[in-house]
Amino acid sequence: MARPEKVAHVEMVTQVINSARSVVLSDLTGLDVAKVTELRRRCRAEGVELRVVKNTLARRGIKDTAAAALLPYFEGPTAIAISREAENTPAKVLAKFAEEFELPRFKAGFLDGNVIDATGVLALSKLPTKPELVSQLMACVEGPGRNLVSVMQGSLRNLMSVLKQVSEKQS
C-alpha cells in the first residue's frame, strides 16, 4: 500500500475502535473463502463489523485508544469484530459460527475499558443480550402482581359461582 493508504487505514482503525461498544479479536486461520464470506454475512446481519487487518497498521491505530491493552494480541492473522450496538453481539456471532465450523479461535476482547481473554470472550458470548435481560427483569417484576390479581379474581369468581348456584336453587 502507498503511504496515504496506510495512514487512512490507521485512522480508520482508530475511528472504528473509538466508536465500538465491544471489540473481539479472533484468528480466522483455517477458514476458506466461502466460510469467511458466510461469517461476514452473519456478522453484517447482526450489526457486527468484521475486519481483517494488518497487525502493524492495527497496532498503530489502536495504540492511542482506550483499547491499547489489546496490542499484545496482534500476533498472527487477526480479525477484529466490532459492535456499536450491543456488548456481546460480536462474541455471540463468532461463538455460534465456531460451534458449527470449529473456527475461528478467540484471541481476546475489549469491553468497558477492560481486556478479556479468550475464555472471557466465550463466557461473554453465553450471556443474554440487553433486551433479553430487560424482558427477564420485567417478567420478574410483573409476576407477583399478576399472581396477586389472579388470586383476587379467583376468590371473586368463586363468590359469583356460589351466588349463581344459590339463585338457581331458589328458582
N, C-alpha and C positions, 0 to 999 in steps of 0.2 A: 504494500500500500504506500501511496505517496504520503508525505508528511502531513498535509492538511487533512487527509482522510483519517490518519491516526489520531490527530488532535480532535477531530469531530467524533471519532469513536470513543475516545477517553471521556469527552464531555457528555456523550450520550450515556455512558455507563454511570457517571456521576449523577446525572439527572434522574436516571431510572432508579438508582439505589436511594437517592434522597426522597423520591416520591413514593417509595414502596412501603406498605404496611408490614410485609414479611418477605424474606428472601430465603430461598433454598438452593444450595449448591449440590449438584449431582454429577456423576460420571456416566456418560452415555456410551462408553466403550462396549462394543459387542452388539449394539443395536444396528440393524441395517437401515437403509434409507427409508424403506416402507414403514418400519416401526417408528422411526423418528418422526416421520410425517404424521403418522397416526397420533403420536404423543403430542405433537404441536397442535393438531386439530382438537384433541381433547382439552388441552390447556386453553386454547382460544375459546372454546365453548364455555369454559368455567371462568373466563375473565383473567386468566393467568398468562403472563408473557414469558415465553421460554426463549432464551438466547444462548447460543454457543459463542463463547468469547475467547479471544487470545488472552492467555494468562498475563502476559506483560502489560497489555493495554488495560485489562481489568484491574490489575494491581494499581496502576497509575490512577485510574478513575475512582477507585474505592478508597485510596489511602487518605483522602481529605474528607471522608464522610464519617458518619457515626458507625458505619459497618466496617471500619478499618481493621477490627479484630478478626475479620474473615481472611485477611491476607495469607496466613499460612496454609489455608485450604486450597489455594490456587496452584495446585500441582497436578500435572497430567491434564487430560481432557476435562474441561469443566463447562457445565451448562448452568445457567442461572435462571431459576424460576421465580418470577416476581408477581406479587399480588398487591394491587392498590385498594382492594375492596375488603377482603377477609384475611385474617391472620393465618388460618390453617389451610386455606384452599390449595396453595401450591403443594404442600405436603400431602394432602388428601389425593390430589390428582396423580402425583408421581407414585405414591404408595399403591393406589389402585392399579395403575399401569404395571408396576413392578410385581404385583401379585399375579398378573396374567402372564408376563413375559420374563420374570425373574431379573429384570433390569429396568431402570437404571439403579445404580447404587447411590445412596445418600452420602454426601461428604459432611455437610454442616448446614446450619441455618442461622438466620438473624431475625430476632423478634423482640420488639420493645427495648432495643438497646443492648440486648444480650445475645451472645453467640451460643448456639446449642449444637451439640454433636449429633452424629447420625442416629443414635438411639433416641435422642431427644426429638429429632425431626419425626422419627417413626411414631413416637408417643403422641406428638402433636397431630399427626395425621389421623389418630384414632379418637381425638376429641370431637364433640359435636360442634357444629358451626354456631355462630351467634344467634341466627334466627331459631335454630333448634333449641338452644338453651333458653331463649326467651319464651318459646312455646311451652317448654317443660316447666319453667317458673310460673307461667300463667296457669297451667294445669294444677300446680301445687297450691297456688293462691285461690283459685276458683273452686277446687274440690271440696273443702269443708263447707263453704257457703251453699254449694249445690246439694250436698248431703243434708244440710240443715233444712233447706227448703223441701227436699223430698220427704224427710221425716215429718215435717209440719203438714205437708199436703196429705200424707198417709193418714194421719190422725183425723183430719177433716174429711177425707174420703170414707174412712170407717164410720164416722159420725153420720154422714149423709146416708150411707148404706143402712145403718141401723134405723134411722128415721124413716127411710123409704119402706123398710120391712114392717115397721110399726104401722105406718099409714096403710099399707096393703092389708095388714092383718085386721085393722079396724073397718075396712071397707067391705 
